Amino acid sequence: MRLVQLSRHSIAFPSPEGALREPNGLLALGGDLSPARLLMAYQRGIFPWFSPGDPILWWSPDPRAVLFPDRFHLSRSMKRFHRQSPYRVTLNYAFDRVIEGCAEDRSDGTWITPEVVIAWQRLHELGHAHSIEVWQEKELVGGMYGVAQGALFCGESMFSRRENGSKTALLVFCEYFMQQGGRLIDCQVLNAHTASLGATEISRRSYLNWLDELRLQPLPGACWVPKTLFTGAR
């Protein structure tokens, strides 16, 4: 196993199975954040993650954190909150504002640099990256974004500025994604927040098998058209 230096003249990636064990999943460095390279990465179960000022680093960890939408953990307190929710949830209404919210709402810093924001805005304009927005009246109070791969959604980041903002985004998205035929959400690396919502770990090989199967399953043509997904009770 060795770290591979990517060429700017080719979007090819090494096999994810060759990723380092320590740090877990580090596979390659370099290249760029062009749409073609990013899409090739996600098709192979690889994602970029790096600190400002560092070279672009590419990862495929083992195990992989995933969430089966039908296994979203709805706590009793969240169920009560959602029943009387003050929020409205939309799809693809404000991608730019969501990714900027994810970049800003981090007390420990962020990897979502201006370069990253521009790269994902391009993916959104091409119809590959999507956002879920949570509104309280006209204020954006939470959201999430990621990259669609057929019936699999690669979640990138989420943020919350009000109570249960990001939980509401994920809950409503899980329900909608299932209705459209979606079957799996990639959470990349497990953390306490996603684990509390039902995310679990599977082997990298299992994830790659799911990816190979699901990315070829198309969802309905209107799936990602901007729309309101949920309107709260108050």
ChimeraX attribute file (.defattr): number of C-alpha atoms within 10 A of each C-alpha:
attribute: neighborCount
match mode: 1-to-1
recipient: residues
	/A:1	9
	/A:2	10
	/A:3	15
	/A:4	16
	/A:5	14
	/A:6	19
	/A:7	13
	/A:8	13
	/A:9	8
	/A:10	9
	/A:11	16
	/A:12	13
	/A:13	19
	/A:14	16
	/A:15	12
	/A:16	23
	/A:17	15
	/A:18	16
	/A:19	23
	/A:20	19
	/A:21	12
	/A:22	8
	/A:23	10
	/A:24	13
	/A:25	21
	/A:26	24
	/A:27	28
	/A:28	24
	/A:29	19
	/A:30	15
	/A:31	20
	/A:32	20
	/A:33	18
	/A:34	16
	/A:35	17
	/A:36	11
	/A:37	17
	/A:38	20
	/A:39	20
	/A:40	16
	/A:41	21
	/A:42	18
	/A:43	16
	/A:44	17
	/A:45	25
	/A:46	25
	/A:47	21
	/A:48	21
	/A:49	17
	/A:50	16
	/A:51	13
	/A:52	14
	/A:53	8
	/A:54	11
	/A:55	13
	/A:56	17
	/A:57	20
	/A:58	25
	/A:59	23
	/A:60	28
	/A:61	25
	/A:62	22
	/A:63	19
	/A:64	22
	/A:65	22
	/A:66	24
	/A:67	26
	/A:68	17
	/A:69	21
	/A:70	13
	/A:71	12
	/A:72	18
	/A:73	17
	/A:74	15
	/A:75	11
	/A:76	9
	/A:77	8
	/A:78	16
	/A:79	12
	/A:80	11
	/A:81	15
	/A:82	19
	/A:83	11
	/A:84	12
	/A:85	18
	/A:86	15
	/A:87	27
	/A:88	23
	/A:89	24
	/A:90	22
	/A:91	25
	/A:92	19
	/A:93	17
	/A:94	16
	/A:95	22
	/A:96	16
	/A:97	14
	/A:98	26
	/A:99	26
	/A:100	15
	/A:101	21
	/A:102	22
	/A:103	20
	/A:104	14
	/A:105	14
	/A:106	11
	/A:107	6
	/A:108	5
	/A:109	11
	/A:110	15
	/A:111	18
	/A:112	20
	/A:113	16
	/A:114	11
	/A:115	13
	/A:116	16
	/A:117	16
	/A:118	16
	/A:119	16
	/A:120	25
	/A:121	19
	/A:122	16
	/A:123	19
	/A:124	20
	/A:125	11
	/A:126	10
	/A:127	13
	/A:128	18
	/A:129	23
	/A:130	28
	/A:131	27
	/A:132	28
	/A:133	30
	/A:134	34
	/A:135	20
	/A:136	17
	/A:137	11
	/A:138	9
	/A:139	10
	/A:140	21
	/A:141	23
	/A:142	27
	/A:143	31
	/A:144	27
	/A:145	28
	/A:146	23
	/A:147	22
	/A:148	22
	/A:149	24
	/A:150	21
	/A:151	22
	/A:152	26
	/A:153	25
	/A:154	22
	/A:155	21
	/A:156	17
	/A:157	18
	/A:158	24
	/A:159	26
	/A:160	20
	/A:161	15
	/A:162	14
	/A:163	11
	/A:164	19
	/A:165	23
	/A:166	22
	/A:167	23
	/A:168	25
	/A:169	30
	/A:170	23
	/A:171	18
	/A:172	18
	/A:173	22
	/A:174	22
	/A:175	15
	/A:176	17
	/A:177	22
	/A:178	15
	/A:179	12
	/A:180	17
	/A:181	16
	/A:182	23
	/A:183	20
	/A:184	24
	/A:185	22
	/A:186	21
	/A:187	22
	/A:188	22
	/A:189	17
	/A:190	17
	/A:191	12
	/A:192	8
	/A:193	11
	/A:194	19
	/A:195	18
	/A:196	14
	/A:197	17
	/A:198	16
	/A:199	24
	/A:200	19
	/A:201	18
	/A:202	14
	/A:203	13
	/A:204	19
	/A:205	15
	/A:206	14
	/A:207	20
	/A:208	19
	/A:209	12
	/A:210	16
	/A:211	23
	/A:212	17
	/A:213	13
	/A:214	18
	/A:215	17
	/A:216	12
	/A:217	15
	/A:218	15
	/A:219	19
	/A:220	10
	/A:221	8
	/A:222	9
	/A:223	15
	/A:224	18
	/A:225	12
	/A:226	15
	/A:227	14
	/A:228	14
	/A:229	17
	/A:230	18
	/A:231	14
	/A:232	15
	/A:233	11
	/A:234	11
